Amino acid sequence: MKRKNFRATFAVGLLIITFAATTIAQSGATRPRRVLPNSAPPQPTPTPTQPARTSTTTRSASGDTTHAYTLLQQNQNEAAAREAKQIAALDPNNAEAWKIAGFAEFNLKQYKDAASDLQRALDLQRKAGAEDTNTVNALAEALTRSEQFERALPLLVTATTRAGAQPDATMLYLRGLAEFNTGKRADAERSFNAAIKADPKNTPALFYLGRIAYEQKNWDSAIAMFNRATTADARLADAWKFLTLAYINRGAAATDAKADADYLNAVRASEGLVRAKPTDVGALSLNGQALIYAKQYAQAVPVLERATANTNAQGPTFYLLGIAYSRTKNFPKAIAALERAAQKTPEDVSIYRELGYAYEVSKQYAKALAAYQKGSSLAPDDADLKQSVERVRPFAK
């Protein structure tokens, strides 16, 4: 039962790590084909920077904001917000009080409250014909932080197109992020490129350029951007995840020598992911998966054993462990892992294909037949599973 080299393609989701079966080449009709799972990382959260401090007039007709502003300068944000809100309650038209409250709330990471109060401040400033650049920028950032991208985008366009202003990498990145999250991918790509031009080490912009290239299946560009992002910030776990998957995807489409190099690079990238998230089940699973693609089955076993020891481990992780055990010919442990996988994800056809093979080579033909039949019932048009059923049926007494 010799195995040919396998190839697989990966589909990417945005919210959770998922696994789906893909076909793998096999030799002859005497053994079942192999399938490997998919993995997809979550979408990262926005990472804009803290806004500049307020510097406008600190007095109004009915409320003195001098002390509240001093508290803000001293990073006593709770006290500054409380005092500014008290002034604003007595004088709702005091733009400076709303502004100080908004800045203090932003510093406290109370982004929705900050956006609300900064919007009040900006509305009053505009009514008085005295719009303040700091307020516009801080409001745009607070809206982005609170994922109100539609509202943020016009302000970010204003912030990045002021006549005579120097390009600001952070605001350009935030504009790209708002465009990305409102479906304006081409505009987002231009904004992220502008952010990188202003700051070549703008890690979030590099990451999202990689994301856009990944969605376009432009593996070379995606790999280049994710490599730059992880070089700039080795803690960026999502960049390591996508870098791993980009290498796997490019390897799946390459010739043997190039594929082998990409799979080895996928291992390196997944190791970066594990360093960034050493106890994360998804990180360990993806590391194990990359090792399997690189045919480093023995090295994959302890990684996946660590992953499955976690109470949050799901069926696909046990499936990967079963593959690693099977490739190292430890069929008793492969069977145990695959049985756990089937318990956790009973509708996954690929598990029964692999489990049937492990039973078959262990000469447990009745169990092999049952596993193949289960897989065939889930995928009735799968010719390979039908052949597997007929192959073992005569031996299943």
Rosetta blueprint (number, residue, H / E / L):
1 M L
2 K L
3 R L
4 K L
5 N L
6 F L
7 R L
8 A L
9 T L
10 F L
11 A L
12 V L
13 G L
14 L L
15 L L
16 I L
17 I L
18 T L
19 F L
20 A L
21 A L
22 T E
23 T E
24 I L
25 A L
26 Q L
27 S L
28 G L
29 A L
30 T L
31 R L
32 P L
33 R L
34 R L
35 V E
36 L E
37 P L
38 N L
39 S L
40 A L
41 P L
42 P L
43 Q L
44 P L
45 T L
46 P L
47 T L
48 P L
49 T L
50 Q L
51 P L
52 A L
53 R L
54 T L
55 S L
56 T L
57 T L
58 T L
59 R E
60 S L
61 A L
62 S L
63 G L
64 D E
65 T L
66 T H
67 H H
68 A H
69 Y H
70 T H
71 L H
72 L H
73 Q H
74 Q L
75 N L
76 Q L
77 N H
78 E H
79 A H
80 A H
81 A H
82 R H
83 E H
84 A H
85 K H
86 Q H
87 I H
88 A H
89 A H
90 L H
91 D L
92 P L
93 N L
94 N L
95 A H
96 E H
97 A H
98 W H
99 K H
100 I H
101 A H
102 G H
103 F H
104 A H
105 E H
106 F H
107 N H
108 L L
109 K L
110 Q L
111 Y H
112 K H
113 D H
114 A H
115 A H
116 S H
117 D H
118 L H
119 Q H
120 R H
121 A H
122 L H
123 D H
124 L H
125 Q H
126 R H
127 K H
128 A L
129 G L
130 A L
131 E L
132 D L
133 T H
134 N H
135 T H
136 V H
137 N H
138 A H
139 L H
140 A H
141 E H
142 A H
143 L H
144 T H
145 R H
146 S L
147 E L
148 Q L
149 F H
150 E H
151 R H
152 A H
153 L H
154 P H
155 L H
156 L H
157 V H
158 T H
159 A H
160 T H
161 T L
162 R L
163 A L
164 G L
165 A L
166 Q L
167 P L
168 D L
169 A H
170 T H
171 M H
172 L H
173 Y H
174 L H
175 R H
176 G H
177 L H
178 A H
179 E H
180 F H
181 N H
182 T L
183 G L
184 K L
185 R H
186 A H
187 D H
188 A H
189 E H
190 R H
191 S H
192 F H
193 N H
194 A H
195 A H
196 I H
197 K H
198 A H
199 D L
200 P L
201 K L
202 N L
203 T H
204 P H
205 A H
206 L H
207 F H
208 Y H
209 L H
210 G H
211 R H
212 I H
213 A H
214 Y H
215 E H
216 Q L
217 K L
218 N L
219 W H
220 D H
221 S H
222 A H
223 I H
224 A H
225 M H
226 F H
227 N H
228 R H
229 A H
230 T H
231 T H
232 A H
233 D L
234 A L
235 R L
236 L L
237 A H
238 D H
239 A H
240 W H
241 K H
242 F H
243 L H
244 T H
245 L H
246 A H
247 Y H
248 I H
249 N H
250 R H
251 G H
252 A H
253 A L
254 A L
255 T L
256 D H
257 A H
258 K H
259 A H
260 D H
261 A H
262 D H
263 Y H
264 L H
265 N H
266 A H
267 V H
268 R H
269 A H
270 S H
271 E H
272 G H
273 L H
274 V H
275 R H
276 A H
277 K L
278 P L
279 T L
280 D L
281 V H
282 G H
283 A H
284 L H
285 S H
286 L H
287 N H
288 G H
289 Q H
290 A H
291 L H
292 I H
293 Y H
294 A L
295 K L
296 Q L
297 Y H
298 A H
299 Q H
300 A H
301 V H
302 P H
303 V H
304 L H
305 E H
306 R H
307 A H
308 T H
309 A L
310 N L
311 T L
312 N L
313 A L
314 Q L
315 G H
316 P H
317 T H
318 F H
319 Y H
320 L H
321 L H
322 G H
323 I H
324 A H
325 Y H
326 S H
327 R H
328 T L
329 K L
330 N L
331 F H
332 P H
333 K H
334 A H
335 I H
336 A H
337 A H
338 L H
339 E H
340 R H
341 A H
342 A H
343 Q H
344 K H
345 T L
346 P L
347 E L
348 D L
349 V H
350 S H
351 I H
352 Y H
353 R H
354 E H
355 L H
356 G H
357 Y H
358 A H
359 Y H
360 E H
361 V H
362 S L
363 K L
364 Q L
365 Y H
366 A H
367 K H
368 A H
369 L H
370 A H
371 A H
372 Y H
373 Q H
374 K H
375 G H
376 S H
377 S H
378 L H
379 A L
380 P L
381 D L
382 D L
383 A H
384 D H
385 L H
386 K H
387 Q H
388 S H
389 V H
390 E H
391 R H
392 V H
393 R H
394 P H
395 F H
396 A L
397 K L
